[in-house]
């Protein structure tokens, strides 16, 4: 079942991330390839064990390489710059890389240069959109996610679990963050209808930053002290500001992008996730099947993955729900996957989701 696949991907991500150390690490001991590198992963800012995008993306690369008798190495830029990233892409090409994987919008500038400089190499960019890289070449695949589906599951689960005073803390109001938030509102609205819950309220705010700071913590302190029970914290390290406030006020939190239960299992109830490792494997399988060139599904475009590809979801094995059940999760996930459950994927901040059962306080 899809839920089990997602759980396995998460478990593998946590284990495999511990393999690498240094700037390049072989991940396939039984590799049949003669190349120094078949699949390269160029890291984003931070380390390979960051419990975030680097770790989970690298895990997907490792799993795919191991399953296919290939050699995977990671390459860490010496500095946080386009030049540093392009330099490591060049090193990977010199090592024989057939495909180079990267994660995060910060790669857009480097990728624009590298895709032209190395036309015979495939480039897989995870969580990079057309808005980041306007003109992906035919050797480039951009992968984004249906954040609204993950947000919907989180909102539905929270209300079903009995929470009535909710919060959504967004970073900057970029499309991915907005989709998470609007999905969260839609899920909470539907759960309130389905369960008959009354007086469900959501405080909703974009902090304007992806960096933890005292102003965000103060805002969260005020929310929790005013009765907010659980906050979906969505946007980089701002989760740390929310976490500190939740810990100080006996509150709860919903993580984002990856399973963030590691932050504090007593505070983080669940996480609205992108299955980064699985998205890597899905796309690499396409490239390998086409002699390391992307098919028309991915080549030169942005492809958005969701429940149908088992690329979003909640980590049910680590979630601490008391009422929301695995059975209900499976039902919702199936609906999202087959299209019978549709979630509005708008990211227009001027047009918020229509609600009739819950109340949403959009704050400046």
Residue, then its C-alpha position, 0 to 999 in steps of 0.5 A: x500500500x502507498x502508506x507503507x511505501x512512504x513509511x519505508x522511504x522515510x525509514x531508509x532515508x534516516x538510515x542511509x543518510x548516515x553512510x556518507x562523509x566527506x565530499x564524495x561517497x560511494x553508495x553501491x558496493x556491488x556496482x557494475x559500472x566502471x564510472x567513478x560516478x554514475x549519479x551525482x548529488x550536489x548538496x544544498x547549504x548544510x550537510x548531508x545529515x541535515x534531517x531535511x532536503x539534503x538527507x532525504x534527497x541523497x537517500x533517494x539517490x543512494x537507494x536507486x543506485x544500490x538497486x541498479x548496480x550504479x555508483x552514487x556520490x555526493x558533492x558539497x560546494x565549497x561556498x554558498x554561491x552559483x559558482x560553487x555549485x557549478x564547480x561541483x557539477x563540473x567535478x561530477x561530470x569529470x567523474x563520469x556522472x550521467x545525471x546530476x541531482x540537486x534540491x532547492x530553489x537556490x540551484x536555479x542560477x547554477x542550473x541555468x548555466x550547467x544545463x547549457x554547459x553540459x548538454x549530454x548530462x541529465x539534470x534533476x532538480x527537486x523542488x525547483x519550479x518554473x518560477x525559479x528556472x524559467x527556461x529548463x532545457x531538454x536535459x533538465x527535469x524540474x520536480x515540484x509537489x502538490x503541497x496542498x494535498x499534504x496540507x489537506x491531510x494535516x488539517x483534516x487530521x488535526x481537526x479529527x483529532x479534536x483540535x479546535x484552535x489551530x494556527x498556520x505559520x507560513x514563511x514567505x508567501x511563495x506558491x509552495x507555502x501558500x499551497x500548504x496553508x490553503x490545503x490545511x484550511x480546506x482539510x480542516x474545513x472538511x473535517x469539521x463538516x464530517x465530524x460535526x465539530x463546532x467552533x473550529x478556528x485558525x489563526x493564519x499568518x505569513x512571517x515574511x521570513x524563512x529564518x527563525x527569529x525573536x519576532x516570530x517566537x513572540x507571535x507564536x507565544x501570543x498565539x499559544x497563550x491566547x489558546x491556540x493548541x496546534x500550529x502548522x509551521x511551514x517555512x525553513x527554520x521558522x519551525x524552531x521559533x514555533x517549537x520554542x514557543x510550543x515548548x514554553x506554552x505546552x502547545x503542539x506543532x505540525x512539521x513540514x516537508x520531512x518528518x520533523x518528529x525528531x525535533x520533539x516527539x512530545x510537541x510535533x504531532x505529525x508532519x505534512x511531507x514531501x516524499x523526497x526520496x521517492x520522487x528522486x527514484x521515480x524520476x531517475x527510473x524514467x531517465x535510466x529507461x531512456x538511456x539517461x535522457x528524460x522522457x516527454x513526461x519530465x524533459x524540459x518542464x516542471x512536473x508536479x508529483x503528489x499522492x498518485x505518485x506516493x510523493x506527499x503524505x503524513x508519517x503515520x508511523x511516527x504521528x501521535x494522533x489519538x483519534x485520527x486513524x490509519x483507516x481514515x488516512x488510507x481513505x483520504x490518501x486513496x481519494x487524493x491519489x485517484x482524483x476523487x478527492x480534489x483540493x484547490x491548488x491556488x496560490x493567489x493570496x488575494x483569493x482565500x479558500x471558501x469556508x462555512x464551518x470553520x473561522x479563519x483569521x488572516x493576520x498581517 
